[in-house]
Amino acid sequence: MPDDPVAALQRVRAGQAVIPFLTLLETYYVSLQENTETIAEKRYALLKQLPARFLYDLDEPTLLTAGQFNARHRLSLADALIAAFAVREGAILVHKDPEFESLSKQVKQETLPYK
């Protein structure tokens, strides 16, 4: 799909975004690795302020979908779970991670400019 960060932002502002707990976890630990604890906590708090629905529950179908993604594609376990949550929710996976490209037929995606 074409890069459209504006559409992604509009979905967040409209309260249509869903954020799996793994996104919170990755944001926190990557920020902590690269910066200070204060910055990591600030980024985490900013995410939590978004008008989004946060997904904490992992059901069996989502777990099995993530297992299939992990077995058949070169993904981290966290990315496989994030993609499986997108499938479960019928959501568009908005990302800037080339690892997700291998799932383009299974997961609706919108890519932001890569790092």
Beta strands, then each sheet from edge to edge (+ up, - down):
strand 1: 17-20
strand 2: 52-55
strand 3: 93-95
strand 4: 109-111
sheet 1: 1+ 2+
sheet 2: 3+ 4+
end
